[in-house]
Amino acid sequence: MKRFHIALAVALLTVSATSTAATIEMIVNGLVCAFCAQGIEKKLKKFPATAEVVVNLDHRLVAVSLKDGEDIPDAGWRQALTDAGYTVKSISRSETPIADVRERLKQAQP
């Protein structure tokens, strides 16, 4: 836990206002149950830049919307998920609102 707090502090100190995005989508291996989703959601909501978190087990997707003018480098997100025991396969940033991401996931459900 102490390691997470140190990583979070380093990530917050290296925030760059020029690399902001509305939504960060991460493909994460190791998501197997609702408890995993709840744990990730709780952990990522602790980031001051986080506005909202969506976790989808079927697509192994973790999406985070950022507060206006806030950001955390990809390394900070990766470290938080790795420390929680997950493997981050990819991170992408876009201006897509998280509501659109949620709707896309809903449409993709069987």
TORDOBA-284034 format. One record per residue (C-alpha): residue number from 1; residue in three letters; x, y, z. Coordinates in nm, 4 decimals, decimal comma, m for minus. Layout:
N
- NUM | Ala | X | Y | Z
...
// end
This chain:
110
- 1 | Met | 0,0000 | 0,0000 | 0,0000
- 2 | Lys | 0,2859 | 0,2343 | 0,0834
- 3 | Arg | 0,4334 | 0,1621 | m0,2605
- 4 | Phe | 0,1019 | 0,2610 | m0,4225
- 5 | His | 0,0972 | 0,5934 | m0,2372
- 6 | Ile | 0,4533 | 0,6688 | m0,3455
- 7 | Ala | 0,3707 | 0,5815 | m0,7076
- 8 | Leu | 0,0594 | 0,7963 | m0,6909
- 9 | Ala | 0,2565 | 1,0904 | m0,5530
- 10 | Val | 0,5187 | 1,0575 | m0,8277
- 11 | Ala | 0,2475 | 1,0325 | m1,0925
- 12 | Leu | 0,0719 | 1,3409 | m0,9608
- 13 | Leu | 0,3940 | 1,5375 | m0,9610
- 14 | Thr | 0,4575 | 1,4526 | m1,3250
- 15 | Val | 0,1121 | 1,5487 | m1,4524
- 16 | Ser | 0,1283 | 1,7265 | m1,7838
- 17 | Ala | m0,1511 | 1,9646 | m1,8820
- 18 | Thr | m0,0687 | 1,9159 | m2,2504
- 19 | Ser | m0,1520 | 1,5451 | m2,2562
- 20 | Thr | m0,5084 | 1,5613 | m2,1332
- 21 | Ala | m0,7852 | 1,3442 | m2,2720
- 22 | Ala | m1,1493 | 1,3134 | m2,1814
- 23 | Thr | m1,1359 | 0,9361 | m2,1432
- 24 | Ile | m0,8620 | 0,6814 | m2,0837
- 25 | Glu | m0,9397 | 0,3221 | m2,1861
- 26 | Met | m0,7263 | 0,0370 | m2,0572
- 27 | Ile | m0,7376 | m0,3294 | m2,1565
- 28 | Val | m0,6635 | m0,5239 | m1,8385
- 29 | Asn | m0,5993 | m0,8954 | m1,7908
- 30 | Gly | m0,7055 | m1,0606 | m1,4683
- 31 | Leu | m1,0562 | m0,9166 | m1,4419
- 32 | Val | m1,2709 | m1,2168 | m1,3532
- 33 | Cys | m1,5455 | m1,1109 | m1,1136
- 34 | Ala | m1,7577 | m0,8269 | m0,9823
- 35 | Phe | m1,5269 | m0,8034 | m0,6800
- 36 | Cys | m1,2368 | m0,7263 | m0,9193
- 37 | Ala | m1,4427 | m0,4556 | m1,0874
- 38 | Gln | m1,5443 | m0,3020 | m0,7567
- 39 | Gly | m1,1864 | m0,3021 | m0,6280
- 40 | Ile | m1,0514 | m0,1347 | m0,9410
- 41 | Glu | m1,3275 | 0,1226 | m0,9371
- 42 | Lys | m1,2568 | 0,2098 | m0,5742
- 43 | Lys | m0,8795 | 0,2299 | m0,6288
- 44 | Leu | m0,8989 | 0,4519 | m0,9390
- 45 | Lys | m1,1572 | 0,6854 | m0,7877
- 46 | Lys | m0,8922 | 0,7797 | m0,5295
- 47 | Phe | m0,6967 | 0,9602 | m0,8026
- 48 | Pro | m0,7799 | 1,3323 | m0,7767
- 49 | Ala | m0,8038 | 1,3558 | m1,1569
- 50 | Thr | m1,0687 | 1,0827 | m1,1821
- 51 | Ala | m1,4264 | 1,1902 | m1,2527
- 52 | Glu | m1,5793 | 0,8486 | m1,3284
- 53 | Val | m1,4727 | 0,4855 | m1,3711
- 54 | Val | m1,6342 | 0,2131 | m1,5834
- 55 | Val | m1,5199 | m0,1490 | m1,5603
- 56 | Asn | m1,6439 | m0,4120 | m1,8076
- 57 | Leu | m1,5448 | m0,7713 | m1,7325
- 58 | Asp | m1,6543 | m0,9119 | m2,0705
- 59 | His | m1,4261 | m0,6771 | m2,2635
- 60 | Arg | m1,1546 | m0,6575 | m1,9939
- 61 | Leu | m1,1958 | m0,2812 | m2,0194
- 62 | Val | m1,1339 | m0,0167 | m1,7571
- 63 | Ala | m1,2357 | 0,3332 | m1,8681
- 64 | Val | m1,1686 | 0,6481 | m1,6703
- 65 | Ser | m1,3053 | 0,9932 | m1,7409
- 66 | Leu | m1,0935 | 1,2803 | m1,6213
- 67 | Lys | m1,1929 | 1,6008 | m1,4495
- 68 | Asp | m1,1497 | 1,9109 | m1,6650
- 69 | Gly | m0,7889 | 2,0242 | m1,6780
- 70 | Glu | m0,6688 | 1,7205 | m1,4809
- 71 | Asp | m0,4527 | 1,4304 | m1,5945
- 72 | Ile | m0,2338 | 1,1493 | m1,4726
- 73 | Pro | 0,0345 | 0,9962 | m1,6967
- 74 | Asp | m0,0230 | 0,6460 | m1,8305
- 75 | Ala | 0,2502 | 0,5184 | m1,5984
- 76 | Gly | 0,0412 | 0,6190 | m1,2966
- 77 | Trp | m0,2644 | 0,4250 | m1,4185
- 78 | Arg | m0,0486 | 0,1255 | m1,5130
- 79 | Gln | 0,1254 | 0,1249 | m1,1739
- 80 | Ala | m0,2019 | 0,1403 | m0,9795
- 81 | Leu | m0,3469 | m0,1563 | m1,1698
- 82 | Thr | m0,0230 | m0,3553 | m1,1602
- 83 | Asp | 0,0059 | m0,3007 | m0,7833
- 84 | Ala | m0,3495 | m0,4336 | m0,7517
- 85 | Gly | m0,2441 | m0,7560 | m0,9270
- 86 | Tyr | m0,3630 | m0,6930 | m1,2832
- 87 | Thr | m0,1772 | m0,6796 | m1,6138
- 88 | Val | m0,2388 | m0,3742 | m1,8315
- 89 | Lys | m0,2244 | m0,4748 | m2,1982
- 90 | Ser | m0,2903 | m0,1341 | m2,3520
- 91 | Ile | m0,3827 | 0,2228 | m2,2684
- 92 | Ser | m0,5499 | 0,4588 | m2,5125
- 93 | Arg | m0,6702 | 0,8141 | m2,4733
- 94 | Ser | m0,9507 | 0,9868 | m2,6570
- 95 | Glu | m1,1923 | 1,2753 | m2,6360
- 96 | Thr | m1,4831 | 1,0276 | m2,6351
- 97 | Pro | m1,7182 | 1,0976 | m2,3436
- 98 | Ile | m1,7445 | 0,8105 | m2,0970
- 99 | Ala | m2,1196 | 0,7962 | m2,1609
- 100 | Asp | m2,0388 | 0,6981 | m2,5215
- 101 | Val | m1,7985 | 0,4296 | m2,4002
- 102 | Arg | m2,0683 | 0,2951 | m2,1683
- 103 | Glu | m2,3209 | 0,2913 | m2,4559
- 104 | Arg | m2,0737 | 0,1155 | m2,6879
- 105 | Leu | m2,0222 | m0,1556 | m2,4267
- 106 | Lys | m2,3967 | m0,1899 | m2,3766
- 107 | Gln | m2,4503 | m0,2340 | m2,7529
- 108 | Ala | m2,1755 | m0,4961 | m2,7693
- 109 | Gln | m2,3367 | m0,7147 | m2,5009
- 110 | Pro | m2,4886 | m1,0434 | m2,6283
// end
